[in-house]
Amino acid sequence: MLMSAKAREHRSKLRQALNLELNVWLQREKDMEVAYDLPPEVRTDKTKFIRQEKAKLQKTLRALDRGFGKQRAWSQGKLLY
């Protein structure tokens, strides 16, 4: 699949933005693990929500990265046909 330079740039910027957002959710998950001032049921509910949001972002990133791993491996000479 050939992509135009503009489409690649857009995809790259989207990937960068999603990675930044994913880092925020990862930090929130770590914060919830040490949040002892909240009742356990609230911590559990918030942690569940955070993990759901994190899973959505990871799924979107995997869809954007499809094919890039293989291309990187090919460019590094790791794929032999």
Secondary structure in CASP SS format (residue, H / E / C, confidence):
PFRMAT SS
TARGET T0000
AUTHOR 0000-0000-0000
METHOD secondary structure of the structure
MODEL  1
M C 1.00
L C 1.00
M C 1.00
S C 1.00
A H 1.00
K H 1.00
A H 1.00
R H 1.00
E H 1.00
H H 1.00
R H 1.00
S H 1.00
K H 1.00
L H 1.00
R H 1.00
Q H 1.00
A H 1.00
L H 1.00
N H 1.00
L H 1.00
E H 1.00
L H 1.00
N H 1.00
V H 1.00
W H 1.00
L H 1.00
Q H 1.00
R H 1.00
E H 1.00
K H 1.00
D H 1.00
M H 1.00
E H 1.00
V C 1.00
A C 1.00
Y C 1.00
D C 1.00
L C 1.00
P C 1.00
P H 1.00
E H 1.00
V H 1.00
R H 1.00
T H 1.00
D H 1.00
K H 1.00
T H 1.00
K H 1.00
F H 1.00
I H 1.00
R H 1.00
Q H 1.00
E H 1.00
K H 1.00
A H 1.00
K H 1.00
L H 1.00
Q H 1.00
K H 1.00
T H 1.00
L H 1.00
R H 1.00
A H 1.00
L H 1.00
D H 1.00
R C 1.00
G C 1.00
F H 1.00
G H 1.00
K H 1.00
Q H 1.00
R H 1.00
A H 1.00
W H 1.00
S H 1.00
Q C 1.00
G C 1.00
K C 1.00
L C 1.00
L C 1.00
Y C 1.00
END
